[in-house]
């Protein structure tokens, strides 16, 4: 027997049962996005490596260790996208979307790739629902983004989650903080892990991303960014908090939150769900007012977030109503021909319709209908054809009633009651 080929470590298949829930989550997110005026974009999965190096940052874990980067056959350095923000910004600049009012609020849904150590809730291919808003500097935009994120979570009936909030300030106040952090870490060099020893000098903020216990211990005494915010950044953060309170959105101030990507300025946030394991961050985002300029565009403030679908899904209760089909039990060739008319008719009006392709006995067809959790079964056999009436069986109550043999709209309302 030839050796079977399996998925690569950290990659997985999404089987039909689970895929259905994915679809429900995506649909709910899309519905919320349209209420907030966000429009969908589709982006390439492969981009120039430089795009991510310049935006996410050379000294971040993502760029240093986790990207799937390679030289293609033409010698170009390319990477599978580890996130969507950099690509949306590239698209925004490349197509000069500055002036189009409807291009200010965009979302995309799709797979991302990071070569992290796989564990529960952490995959090398994972899916994000990502939203970005361009052109608005004021904190009302931040509040609206966070409100949209919580609306999605609430619509999905995610029971318990925490919203962590912090401000990273602007490059000016961040510089003073970085200097203070560098000074603080100077004499703790030996206590830091080799990565952080290097980062201490290059990009000290990234020491906050470190998972090693030693580094975490050192940071307990570290200066905090919030102590260094300039007046403008402080005011921005205060107004955001006021708007969140007006929206009735609870948040936890988390001065240690820095997020693992270099492009952020001012507001950053993360949603965690307690009790789901080490990988508890189901969404994260923030403002990135300088990124468009860094990537060669015209200075444009922006803010966004991404929801990690793989982590969120297990926390989403199953939707109340599962879609259920109508099953046509057809006995004999003549019944099949009438049945095919029904199939066309029912699907045209949006009703999920199933038939038994083996055309077995009535008993086996009803079994199949039960197996598929059909709400109704429309039975047509020789007797029914003779009488000119089909039988409509309610599979839950077992009640049967005679209905017209040929497709007709009379029973549509009844049938639709069995649909989601
Ligand atoms: P991020 O925090 O790196 O932010 O990722 C967002 C979410 O993606 C995480 O909270 C997590 O749920 C999910 N995620 C990340 N890595 C993995 C993984 N290996 N396996 C499973 N899920 C994962 C960003 O990507 C930013 N682009 C968000 C953003 C948009 N900021 C501004 N706009």
Boltz pocket constraint, residues with backbone or C-beta under 6 A from the ligand:
constraints:
  - pocket:
      binder: B
      contacts: [[A, 82], [A, 83], [A, 84], [A, 85], [A, 114], [A, 116], [A, 121], [A, 122], [A, 123], [A, 124], [A, 125], [A, 126], [A, 127], [A, 128], [A, 130], [A, 131], [A, 132], [A, 260], [A, 271], [A, 281], [A, 282], [A, 283], [A, 284], [A, 285], [A, 286], [A, 287], [A, 303], [A, 304], [A, 305], [A, 306], [A, 307], [A, 308], [A, 309], [A, 310], [A, 311]]
      max_distance: 6.0
